[in-house]
Amino acid sequence: MRLLKLVLPIALLAYFVLAYVEPEAFVALVEKTAFPAVIAYFTCLLAARWLQALQTRIALSSTGVEVGAVEVFRAQLVATFYTMFVPGDLVGGGVTWYLLKRARRAGAIIAMVLVYLRLVFLALAIPFVILGLVLETRMHSASLLAALAIASAATVVATLPLVFRPAARVAGKLIAAVSTCFGGRAPGIQTALATVRECIATCASASTRATCAVFALALAQHLLGAVGLWLAAEAAQANVPFQAFLWVWPLMIVVHMLPLSFGGLGVRELTLIYVLNTLYATTAESVLLLSMITLLATTVLGLAGGLWNSFLAVKPEQNAGQRSE
């Protein structure tokens, strides 16, 4: 399975390059890259990551778990480093969870908060994708819209118990009913269900101010992500209007969440060439350059996270050695 996930993105990218890209035209386009737009894109990416760190700090603080935004920011960069090697959105969340809970006895609530934040992000992002597909008549697909509508409804339903206390009470009763079905035959499962029930109630008990801040920061991240991808497209001379990225960017997020390739490699290019070429006649060379710019930025952030984490891991050992002397 791991070998398949390694070979698949390479095969998809190779197919994209061989089928669509003219090497000479791509090299000529690279020479015309608008580097100020690349720098602006990287700045937007950093700003979005920082807002995500602030959002996580606020959400955790509302549940009684105190953590600094800088610590969350570092954990997210380290998670980006690991997702360079192991595909899947769950891996990034798992690494972030491990780093944040490592010095705390609140692993369950930290995990629930990370799930909550991801659900909020998707609950706000997927409707933009649906709206974009509805408005763009050339992209109409009943099956795709139906799948997205189901995903959106499921995301909203899953988010409600983590935001509203009445919904949390309903979810708690359902979990309790499921727990009683096991009787005394599976105490481990019953304990896990009780923990989930408690974590849901804790998340739902957050103040209205904290909840509004979480949703506002999710919208801000969405806007920054769209601006950033538009800047990357400008650098690659893709000639796509900004409003298109208000739904193309969350579509890319959904694509990246699929555990098919590393960082969406291969899948991202084929999706972008289908969407952008169909709607705006964007060339394959521009799509490839756009993809390479985003991949480069993600790689730089991932390497920065890996180096930062390595430095902090070595520093305590050095301090311990100095104290022993």
C-alpha positions in Angstrom: 0.0 0.0 0.0 2.8 2.4 0.9 4.6 1.6 -2.4 1.3 2.3 -4.3 0.9 5.7 -2.6 4.5 6.5 -3.6 4.2 5.3 -7.2 0.7 6.7 -7.8 1.4 10.5 -7.5 4.6 10.1 -9.5 2.7 8.2 -12.2 -0.1 10.8 -12.3 2.4 13.7 -12.5 4.3 12.0 -15.2 1.1 11.4 -17.2 0.1 15.0 -16.8 3.5 16.3 -18.0 3.7 13.9 -20.9 0.1 14.4 -22.0 -0.3 18.1 -21.6 3.0 20.0 -21.1 5.3 21.3 -23.8 8.8 21.3 -22.2 10.1 24.3 -24.2 7.0 26.4 -23.4 7.3 25.5 -19.7 10.9 26.5 -19.5 10.1 29.8 -21.2 7.3 30.4 -18.8 9.5 29.7 -15.8 11.9 32.4 -17.0 9.0 34.9 -16.9 7.8 33.9 -13.3 6.7 37.0 -11.4 8.8 36.5 -8.2 7.2 39.4 -6.3 3.9 37.5 -6.6 5.6 34.3 -5.4 6.9 36.2 -2.3 3.4 37.6 -1.7 1.9 34.1 -1.9 4.4 32.8 0.6 3.5 35.7 2.9 -0.2 34.8 2.6 0.6 31.2 3.4 2.5 32.2 6.6 -0.3 34.6 7.6 -2.9 31.8 7.1 -0.8 29.4 9.2 -0.5 32.0 12.0 -4.3 32.6 12.0 -4.8 28.9 12.3 -2.4 28.8 15.2 -4.4 31.6 16.9 -7.6 29.8 16.2 -6.3 26.6 17.8 -5.1 28.5 20.8 -8.5 30.2 21.3 -10.4 26.9 20.9 -8.1 25.0 23.3 -8.2 27.8 25.8 -12.0 27.8 25.9 -11.8 24.1 27.0 -9.3 24.9 29.7 -6.2 23.8 27.8 -3.6 26.6 27.8 -1.2 26.6 24.9 0.7 29.3 23.1 0.2 30.3 19.5 3.9 29.9 18.8 3.8 26.3 20.0 0.8 25.5 17.9 2.4 27.2 14.9 5.6 25.1 15.3 3.5 21.9 15.7 1.7 22.7 12.4 4.9 23.3 10.6 6.3 20.0 11.9 3.1 18.3 10.8 3.6 19.8 7.3 7.1 18.2 7.4 5.7 14.7 8.0 3.0 15.0 5.4 5.8 15.5 2.9 6.5 11.8 3.4 3.2 10.2 4.5 0.1 11.2 2.5 -3.2 12.0 4.2 -4.8 14.8 6.1 -5.1 12.6 9.2 -1.4 12.3 9.5 -0.9 16.1 9.8 -3.6 16.2 12.5 -2.1 13.3 14.3 1.4 14.9 14.4 -0.1 18.2 15.6 -2.0 16.3 18.3 1.0 14.4 19.5 3.2 17.5 19.8 0.5 19.5 21.7 -0.5 16.7 24.1 3.1 15.6 24.8 3.5 17.9 27.7 -0.1 17.8 28.8 -2.6 15.3 30.2 -5.4 16.4 27.9 -4.9 14.3 24.9 -8.6 13.5 24.4 -9.8 17.1 24.5 -6.9 18.3 22.3 -7.9 15.6 19.7 -11.5 16.7 19.8 -10.6 20.4 19.4 -8.5 19.6 16.3 -11.4 17.6 14.9 -13.7 20.4 15.7 -11.5 23.0 13.9 -11.2 20.8 10.8 -15.0 20.3 10.7 -15.5 24.1 11.0 -13.1 24.7 8.2 -14.8 22.2 5.9 -18.3 23.3 6.9 -17.5 26.8 5.7 -15.4 25.8 2.7 -17.4 23.1 0.9 -20.4 25.4 0.3 -18.1 27.7 -1.6 -17.2 24.8 -3.9 -20.9 23.9 -4.4 -21.7 27.6 -5.2 -18.8 27.8 -7.6 -19.9 24.7 -9.5 -23.5 25.9 -9.6 -22.5 29.3 -11.0 -20.1 27.8 -13.6 -22.5 26.1 -16.0 -19.7 24.4 -17.9 -18.7 22.6 -14.7 -22.2 21.2 -13.9 -22.1 17.6 -12.6 -25.1 16.2 -10.8 -23.2 13.4 -9.2 -20.4 15.7 -8.0 -22.8 18.3 -6.6 -24.8 15.5 -4.9 -21.6 14.1 -3.3 -20.5 17.6 -2.1 -24.0 18.3 -0.8 -23.9 15.1 1.2 -20.4 15.9 2.5 -21.5 19.4 3.4 -24.6 18.2 5.3 -22.6 15.5 7.1 -19.9 18.1 8.1 -22.5 20.5 9.5 -24.3 17.8 11.4 -21.0 16.6 12.9 -20.1 20.2 13.8 -23.3 21.2 15.6 -22.8 19.2 18.8 -19.4 20.8 19.2 -20.9 24.3 19.0 -24.4 24.3 20.5 -25.2 22.8 23.9 -28.6 21.4 22.9 -27.0 19.5 20.0 -24.3 18.3 22.4 -26.9 17.0 24.8 -28.6 15.1 22.0 -25.3 13.7 20.8 -24.5 12.7 24.4 -27.8 10.8 24.8 -27.1 9.0 21.5 -23.6 8.0 22.7 -25.0 6.9 26.0 -27.5 4.7 24.2 -24.8 3.1 22.1 -22.7 2.6 25.2 -25.5 0.7 27.0 -25.8 -1.7 24.1 -22.4 -3.1 25.1 -23.5 -3.8 28.6 -20.5 -4.9 30.6 -18.9 -6.8 27.7 -16.6 -4.1 26.4 -15.5 -1.7 29.2 -12.8 -0.3 26.9 -15.2 0.9 24.3 -17.6 2.2 27.0 -14.8 4.2 28.5 -13.8 5.6 25.1 -17.5 6.6 24.4 -17.7 8.3 27.8 -14.6 10.3 27.0 -16.0 11.3 23.6 -19.2 12.4 25.3 -17.4 14.5 27.8 -15.2 16.1 25.2 -18.2 17.0 23.1 -19.8 18.7 26.1 -16.6 20.5 26.9 -16.3 21.9 23.4 -19.9 23.0 23.3 -19.5 24.8 26.6 -17.2 27.4 25.0 -18.3 31.0 25.2 -20.1 32.7 22.3 -17.2 35.0 21.9 -14.7 32.2 21.5 -16.9 30.3 19.1 -17.4 33.4 17.0 -13.7 34.0 17.0 -13.1 30.4 15.8 -15.5 30.8 12.9 -14.2 34.3 12.0 -10.7 33.0 11.8 -11.8 30.1 9.7 -13.3 32.5 7.2 -10.1 34.7 7.3 -8.0 31.6 6.5 -10.3 30.8 3.6 -9.9 34.3 2.2 -6.1 34.3 2.7 -5.9 30.9 1.0 -7.9 32.2 -2.0 -5.7 35.3 -2.2 -2.6 33.2 -1.9 -3.5 30.8 -4.7 -4.5 33.7 -6.9 -1.1 35.3 -6.3 0.6 32.0 -7.2 -1.6 31.9 -10.4 -0.5 35.4 -11.2 3.1 34.4 -10.8 2.5 31.5 -13.2 0.6 33.8 -15.6 -2.5 31.6 -15.4 -4.9 34.5 -16.1 -7.6 33.4 -13.7 -9.9 36.0 -12.0 -9.6 36.2 -8.2 -13.3 35.3 -7.5 -12.7 31.8 -9.1 -10.2 30.9 -6.4 -12.9 31.5 -3.7 -14.2 28.1 -4.7 -11.2 26.6 -6.5 -9.0 26.9 -3.4 -11.4 25.0 -1.1 -11.7 22.4 -3.9 -8.0 21.9 -3.7 -8.2 21.5 0.1 -10.8 18.7 -0.5 -8.5 17.1 -3.1 -5.5 17.3 -0.7 -7.5 15.5 2.0 -7.8 12.4 -0.1 -5.1 9.9 1.0 -4.0 9.3 -2.5 -0.7 11.1 -2.9 1.9 13.2 -1.2 0.7 16.7 -0.9 -1.9 16.1 -3.6 0.9 15.7 -6.2 -0.5 14.5 -9.5 -4.1 14.7 -8.4 -3.8 18.5 -7.9 -2.4 19.0 -11.4 -5.0 16.9 -13.1 -7.8 18.7 -11.2 -6.4 22.1 -11.9 -6.0 21.5 -15.6 -9.5 20.2 -15.9 -11.1 23.2 -14.0 -8.9 26.1 -15.1 -8.5 25.0 -18.7 -12.2 24.3 -19.1 -13.2 27.7 -17.6 -10.4 30.0 -18.5 -8.3 28.3 -21.1 -5.3 28.2 -18.8 -2.4 26.4 -20.3 -0.9 23.2 -18.9 2.4 24.9 -18.5 0.8 27.6 -16.3 -1.0 24.9 -14.2 2.3 23.0 -13.7 4.2 26.1 -12.7 1.4 27.1 -10.3 1.5 23.6 -8.8 5.3 23.8 -8.5 5.1 27.1 -6.7 2.6 25.8 -4.2 4.7 22.6 -3.7 7.8 24.6 -3.2 6.2 26.8 -0.6 4.8 23.8 1.3 8.2 22.1 1.1 10.0 25.2 2.5 7.5 25.4 5.4 7.8 21.6 6.0 11.6 21.8 6.1 11.4 24.8 8.4 9.2 22.8 10.8 11.5 19.8 10.7 14.6 21.9 11.5 12.8 23.9 14.2 11.6 20.7 15.9 15.1 19.1 15.6 16.7 22.2 17.1 14.3 22.2 20.1 14.8 18.4 20.5 18.6 18.8 20.7 18.6 21.9 22.9 17.2 20.2 26.1 19.8 17.5 25.7 22.6 20.1 25.5 21.2 21.9 28.5 21.1 18.6 30.4 24.7 17.9 29.5 25.8 21.4 30.7 24.0 20.9 34.0 25.7 17.5 34.5 29.0 19.2 34.1 
